[in-house]
Amino acid sequence: MPDQHLSPSLSAWRDGGRRVDLAGRSVFVHESGTGEVPIVLIHGFPGSSHDWARIVPHLPGRIVAMDLPGYGFSDKSTGASYSLFDQADVVERLVAELGMRRCVIVAHDMGDTVTAELAARANAGRLGFAIDRVILTNGSIFIDLAQLTRGQRLALRLPGRALPFPMPGLVLRRSLLESFTTSAPPPRGAIDDLIAMIRHGRGDRLLPRLIRYIEERRAHQAEWTAGLVDFSGPLTLIWGEEDPIAVLAMTRRLVSLRPSTTLVTLPGVGHWPAIEAPVVFAAQVVAALADPPGPGTVGTPIA
């Protein structure tokens, strides 16, 4: 029976995917296309794999998008662990389950840190697959520079356990709107879809637990920075210039630490490039896939 709380876009996305059991955790996976080196899409907080829905038709080859546990259509158990290390384990298990020996990773927001952990494992020879290339978009790769929204700060002040009641809809809407800006507003229906995916399976009650990834990010800043800096493959940043949270200064710092990083900045785009400007963002991903690794910045220069 159709879920009356899901938009046609969300219903189509759900119906185009499947659930995979990974060590007792049921994870939603959406796959399309074919190709020798798949592109794995890793979403952020508090989003889901559906955040990528509008770019997938513009990407080449085999595309694999997943909902990390606690998000989207995946399991949202109140008794499970949602550590970033555990999330990286889930990605690694999924890659193995799908028979992939290598892939490209495109990540957003919290997914950037999950990718940093996977890169750290690859650097240490502990990863079960090869990462050919990493493409990161707006996320707090340096948490000390992050400009957390009022909604994020409020969630961090709550006890780090599941709420006994639903998160008020007005609070969710206001918090999500804070992650957009007046110069990069949410497209029609975007906030409703984000809220629907958060609420699916009573996931809104998990938000105070899920957001603890920020505390974990602070505790492991050095090793996750090293994961990205020491990554031996090509690394590209595609960054919305108007992001009110993961500010542009983060990209400057990473480029200074890793000069071979390629930086593309997107004027008029904020924290959610795949939602705000899917065609432009997808075109930059395709360009990054086609280009050999090299240092420097393209797009709008940053002062």
Secondary structure as the mmCIF struct_conf table of DSSP 4:
data_model
#
loop_
_struct_conf.conf_type_id
_struct_conf.id
_struct_conf.beg_label_comp_id
_struct_conf.beg_label_asym_id
_struct_conf.beg_label_seq_id
_struct_conf.end_label_comp_id
_struct_conf.end_label_asym_id
_struct_conf.end_label_seq_id
TURN_TY1_P TURN_TY1_P1 GLN A 4 HIS A 5
BEND BEND1 LEU A 6 LEU A 6
HELX_RH_AL_P HELX_RH_AL_P1 PRO A 8 ASP A 15
TURN_TY1_P TURN_TY1_P2 GLY A 16 GLY A 16
STRN STRN1 GLY A 17 LEU A 22
TURN_TY1_P TURN_TY1_P3 ALA A 23 GLY A 24
STRN STRN2 ARG A 25 SER A 32
BEND BEND2 GLU A 36 VAL A 37
HELX_LH_PP_P HELX_LH_PP_P1 PRO A 38 PRO A 38
STRN STRN3 ILE A 39 ILE A 42
TURN_TY1_P TURN_TY1_P4 PHE A 45 PRO A 46
HELX_RH_3T_P HELX_RH_3T_P1 SER A 49 TRP A 52
TURN_TY1_P TURN_TY1_P5 ALA A 53 ILE A 55
HELX_RH_3T_P HELX_RH_3T_P2 VAL A 56 HIS A 58
BEND BEND3 LEU A 59 LEU A 59
BEND BEND4 GLY A 61 GLY A 61
STRN STRN4 ILE A 63 MET A 66
HELX_LH_PP_P HELX_LH_PP_P2 ASP A 67 LEU A 68
TURN_TY1_P TURN_TY1_P6 PRO A 69 GLY A 70
BEND BEND5 TYR A 71 TYR A 71
TURN_TY1_P TURN_TY1_P7 GLY A 72 PHE A 73
BEND BEND6 SER A 74 SER A 74
TURN_TY1_P TURN_TY1_P8 THR A 78 GLY A 79
BEND BEND7 ALA A 80 ALA A 80
HELX_RH_AL_P HELX_RH_AL_P2 LEU A 84 GLU A 97
TURN_TY1_P TURN_TY1_P9 LEU A 98 GLY A 99
BEND BEND8 ARG A 101 ARG A 101
STRN STRN5 ARG A 102 HIS A 108
TURN_TY1_P TURN_TY1_P10 ASP A 109 ASP A 109
HELX_RH_AL_P HELX_RH_AL_P3 MET A 110 ASN A 123
TURN_TY1_P TURN_TY1_P11 ALA A 124 GLY A 125
BEND BEND9 GLY A 128 PHE A 129
STRN STRN6 ALA A 130 THR A 137
BEND BEND10 ASN A 138 ASN A 138
BEND BEND11 ILE A 141 PHE A 142
HELX_RH_3T_P HELX_RH_3T_P3 ILE A 143 LEU A 145
HELX_RH_AL_P HELX_RH_AL_P4 ARG A 150 ARG A 157
BEND BEND12 LEU A 158 LEU A 158
BEND BEND13 GLY A 160 ARG A 161
BEND BEND14 PRO A 164 PHE A 165
HELX_LH_PP_P HELX_LH_PP_P3 PRO A 166 PRO A 168
HELX_RH_AL_P HELX_RH_AL_P5 GLY A 169 GLU A 178
TURN_TY1_P TURN_TY1_P12 SER A 179 SER A 179
BEND BEND15 PHE A 180 PHE A 180
STRN STRN7 THR A 181 THR A 181
TURN_TY1_P TURN_TY1_P13 THR A 182 SER A 183
STRN STRN8 ALA A 184 ALA A 184
HELX_LH_PP_P HELX_LH_PP_P4 PRO A 185 PRO A 187
TURN_TY1_P TURN_TY1_P14 ARG A 188 GLY A 189
HELX_RH_AL_P HELX_RH_AL_P6 ALA A 190 ARG A 199
HELX_RH_3T_P HELX_RH_3T_P4 HIS A 200 LEU A 206
HELX_RH_AL_P HELX_RH_AL_P7 LEU A 207 LEU A 210
TURN_TY1_P TURN_TY1_P15 ILE A 211 ARG A 212
HELX_RH_AL_P HELX_RH_AL_P8 TYR A 213 ALA A 219
TURN_TY1_P TURN_TY1_P16 HIS A 220 HIS A 220
HELX_RH_AL_P HELX_RH_AL_P9 GLN A 221 VAL A 229
TURN_TY1_P TURN_TY1_P17 ASP A 230 ASP A 230
BEND BEND16 GLY A 233 GLY A 233
STRN STRN9 LEU A 235 GLY A 240
TURN_TY1_P TURN_TY1_P18 GLU A 241 GLU A 242
BEND BEND17 PRO A 244 ALA A 246
TURN_TY1_P TURN_TY1_P19 LEU A 248 LEU A 248
HELX_RH_AL_P HELX_RH_AL_P10 ALA A 249 LEU A 257
TURN_TY1_P TURN_TY1_P20 PRO A 259 SER A 260
STRN STRN10 THR A 262 LEU A 266
TURN_TY1_P TURN_TY1_P21 PRO A 267 GLY A 268
BEND BEND18 HIS A 271 HIS A 271
HELX_RH_AL_P HELX_RH_AL_P11 PRO A 273 GLU A 276
BEND BEND19 ALA A 277 ALA A 277
HELX_RH_AL_P HELX_RH_AL_P12 PRO A 278 ALA A 290
BEND BEND20 ASP A 291 ASP A 291
HELX_LH_PP_P HELX_LH_PP_P5 PRO A 292 PRO A 293
STRN STRN11 GLY A 296 GLY A 299
BEND BEND21 THR A 300 THR A 300
#
